[in-house]
């Protein structure tokens, strides 16, 4: 059977969170960098498809290819570690502390941002012939996205900020459901199908994903978007990160843990071993 029962995959979620806590700094950053870069390429692909076909649904249907690839390759997104890593702390796994959870989050944030920024620069070069011509239609769309999802929220003040936060919550509710759905199957096809559905929902609905935005907004700035770095941080990235944390941890991680695991039931599982080159 390729299906994994809830009690089993929730234990796997906790094991995954523990392994990420003890992963070396080098491996954590490399895996986060690659995840940010691959997701950025998928976002660029989806925007290109949407512009060229005029059908946002087509772009949304194809975007999950990037998420599936990075997950199958063992790379890490901030949205995923927001959900998985705290479970190892809540389950009181030996050696897992608040500071080690925060360390993982910080390293993954840096790696994701670096990877997404690399692709943003590369795409800006491609779309402008190394900044020698005006951006094409895809480049213009990237700039427009940045404007509407920063100053567009700011125009509504507190209501805009609340809307942004809720979109961040809903985003990682879906994205982390995709992370977990990949654990309910032991086959590649089952994992891909499980991931594809909730990722499609988040992207088509226009929810706010902190790592996708690490690509969209820097790319928009490079391509002439009419907003500032301050607008991006204040009116998108920071509230989106907080919303993603709440959505993934509360509505996915804690919800599954509360209903499928008795407190401390997994603590006696074999501890993740550390390699000679450092914790992994």
Secondary structure by P-SEA (a helix, b strand, c coil): cccccaaaaaaaaaaaaaaaaaccaaaaaaaaaaaaaaaaaaaaaaaaaaaaaccaaaaaaacaaaaaaaaaaccccaaaaaccaaaaaaaccccccaaaaaaaaaaaaaaaaaaaaaaaaaaaaaacccccccccaaaaaaaaaaaaaaaaaaaaaaaaaaaaaaaaaaaaaaaaaaaaaaaccccaaaaaaaaaaaaaaaaaaccccaaaaacaaaaaaaacccccaaaaaaacaaaaaaaaaaaaaaccaaaaaacccccccccccccccccccccc
